[in-house]
Amino acid sequence: MAKSPETSAADRARVPCAKGNGTREQPWVLKTPSGQSSFTAYRDETSDPPALVVQVGKTELRYRLCCVDDLAQMLTAHGDWMPLGSVDEQKPAAPGTVEAWARSPVNPVKGWYGLKKGLRGRFAHYVPPVLETLGLAEVEHNPRNNRMRKK
């Protein structure tokens, strides 16, 4: 599995609202695409499987760490803006959205990137800001119906 890119000072400077370096000790402090909520995220390469850990209040969500590289590659292949379509695990994701791709049996992991049953959704709410922070994607920041594309 390819290691996710390290975050440099130049990468962090691209998104002024991002703080931290993506480690457990200094997680990224990010905002959701709509800008309405803050959350933290960090890489946990020691977990099995390696995870992108997202902390929203007292709730911890975990996504396979390979999602960062896989989403960037999918966006490159897609070639244009793609709707985020973020929804909870219990609701169906709209076809053609980042959320639908993150659950699809045709993505590189053949299903969900989320690791905690019941909290596997909202991929498109929390992972795109990480890619934006790393300089791998552009994300819209409207109140609703945001999209992303490969940078």
N, C-alpha and C positions, 0 to 999 in steps of 0.2 A: 504494500500500500504506500502510495506517495505521501511524503510528509507535507503538511500544510506549510505555506510560505511563512517565514518569520516576519513579524511586524517591525518595520524600521521607523525611525522618527519621521522620515519623508512620507511614509504611508499614513501614519497617524495625523500628519499635518493636513492631509487631503480632506478630512472630515473634521471641522472644528469642534463638533459636539462630542467627539470620541475622546475619552481619556483612558489611561491605563495601557498595558502592553500585552494583554491577552493571557496572562498567567493567573494561577489561583491567587497569588499574593497581590497582584495588580491587575485585576480583570478590566476589560474594556467597560466603560460606562457609556451606554448607548441609548438612543431613543428609537422607538418604533417608527416605521415609515411615516405615519401620520403626525409624529412628533408629540402625541398626547401622553405617552408613558415612557418612563426610563426603565432600564434593566441592565444587568451586568452579564458578561459572557467571558469565558476563558476556555483555553484548550486543556484537556486532561488526557495527555498521551499515555498515562500510566494505567488508565482504566481499561477494562476488557469488554467490548472493544473500545479503542480510543474515542473520546467524546468531546463534543463542543457542549459545554455546560452553560445553561442560561438560568439566571436567578431572577425571578420576578416576584418581588416581595418575599414571602416565605416559601413560594413554590419553586422547585427546581425542575427544569426540563433538560433532557439530554438528547442530543442528536449525534449520529455517527460523525466523527470528525472528518471523514472522507467527503462529507457533504459539501464542504467548502470547495474543494477541487472539482468534484463532480458537477456541482451547480455552475461553476465558472465554465467548465467544458460544455455543458448543455447550452448555456447562453451563447457561447461562441457558435455552436452549431445552429442554434435558432436564428441568430443574426439580426434580431430586431427587438423592440420593446415587447415584454411579456407581462401580462397582468399577474399580480401577486396572488390574489384569491384566497387569502388566509381565512381558515375556519377551524373550529375545534375538531378533534378526532371523530366525534359522534356525528358530525354533519358531512355530507358528501362534498367533495371539492369540485368546483366548476371545471369542466374540461378546458384544456389549453392554458391552465394557470401554473404558476410555480408550485403551488400547494398540491395540485393534482399530480404533477411530475414527481414530487417528493413522496408520493404514496404508490406510485405506479409499478406494476410488475415488470415494466420495460426499462426502469432506471438501472443504473449500475449495481445497486444492492438488491434488485428484484422485489422491491416493496418499500415499506416504511423506513425513513431515516431516523424517526423518533424512536427512542429506546425504552421509554416508560409507558406501558400500556395505560390508556386513559389520558395521557399527556403527550401523545405522539403528534397531534395536530399543531397548528399555528407555526409550522415551519416557515411559511412565507411572511410571518410577522416578525420573527426573531433572527433568522439566518441572513436575509438580505442586508441588514445594517452591518453585519460582520464583513461580508464581501465588499461593501462600500468602504469600510474602514481600511481594509487591506488594499484598496485601490483596484479591485478586480471587477467591480460593477458600478453602474450608476443606478440610483434608486430615486424615484419620485417621492416628494414629501407633501402630498395633498391631504386634505382631511379624509378622503376616501378614494377607493379605486386606483391605488398606486400601481406602478409598473416598474420593471427593472430591465436592464440590458447590460451586456458585456461592455466593459470600458475599453 
